[in-house]
Amino acid sequence: MALTKKTWFILSMLLMVTLFSCKEKDPSILKVYVRSGDYILTPNATVRIVGDLSKGTPEYFDERKTNETGVATFNLDDLFDQYGSGDEKVAYFNVYARDTSQNYTIKQARAKANLTATSTIILED
């Protein structure tokens, strides 16, 4: 009888370890804060991110408008799914932002898989 309880205990512990080890990974997010020349967050600005091929980032392009708080949020899970299992999952981007002007302000940003990266770009007048 003691062996059955011991076996039951070991099996239940293995089941619990298996269940808790299968947690879902955090999303890969890049948040770009857009500020005016006066350092005020700028709503409705256009933000483009382009993968930097020279640094080994796969080809990638996305464009968003900033929300009412001046933040553009990009979900990069599809990009990081392109990486192999042994690859270092780091991506480099050229970030382009503009408000109502015709000219873009350019900055570089870096993001890692399963983390939230942030970048602030200050618009040139």
N, C-alpha and C positions, 0 to 999 in steps of 0.2 A: 504493500500500500504506500509506503514512504517513497518508493521509486516512482510510482505513478504521480504523486504530488510534485516531486522534484522535476520530473519530465514535463509535467503541465506548466510548472513555473518557468522553466527554461524556454518552452515554446511560446508562452505568453510574452516573455521578455523579448524574444526575437521578433515577434509580431509587432510589438510596440516600437522597437528600434527601427524596423522596416517602415512603419507608418510615418514616424516622425522624421526620418531621413529623406523622405520624398517630398520635400517642400518645394514650392514653386520659386523660381528665381525672381529677383526684383527687376523691374523694367529698366531699360537703358534710355535715359532721358537727357536731352540737352536743353537747358533753359537759357534764352538770350534776353537780357535786359537791355532795352534801348532807351538811352537818355539823350536829351537835347544838349546843345552847347552850354546851357545853363544848369545842367545836371538834373533836369526834371524828367521823370519817366514819361515816355511818349506813347500814347495809345494809337492804334491803327497805323503803325509804321510797317513797312514791308521788310521782311527778313528772309534772306536766302542763305542756305548752307550748301556748300559744294565740297565733296570729298577731295582731299589733297592727294592726288595720285603719286606725287614725288615722294611722299612719306609712307607709301604702302597702303593707303586707304583705298578700298574698292570704289569704283565709280558710284557716286551718290549725289543726288540733287533733291532739295525740297524747299518749298517756299511757304511762308505763313505770314499772317498779319498779327501784330501784337494785340493782346487783349486790352481791356480798359485800364489795366494797371501797368501797361508797357512791357509785358513779357510775352515772348513767343516760345512755345513749348514744342519740341520735336521728339517723337518716339523713334528710337534708333534700333529697336529689336530686329527689324527686317535686315538692316545693314549687318548687325553682328551675327545673324544667322548664316551669312555668307562665309564667315571665317571658319577655318578648320579647328578641330578640337585641340590641336597642339599650338595654335597660333596665339600670340599675345593680342588680346582683344582690346586694342586701343585704336581710335580713329581720330584723324586730324582733319580739320575743316577750314575753309576760307568762308568767313561770314560777311555777308553784304547786307547793309541796312540803309534805308532811306525813309524819310517821311513824305512831305509833299514836293521836295526838290527832285530834280532829274538825276543828281549825282549820288552814287552809293558811297558810303563809308565802309572801309574794309578792315577786318580784323581776323586773327586766327584763333581757333578754339580747339580743344582736345576733349574727347569723351572716352570713357571706359565702359565696358559691358557691365550690366547689372548695377550701375551707379547713376546718380543724378549729377551731371556736370553743369556748371553755370559759367556764363560769360557776359560781360557788360560791354556794350559798344556805345561810344559817345559820338553823336552825329556831328560832322563838320559842317560849319555854316557855309 
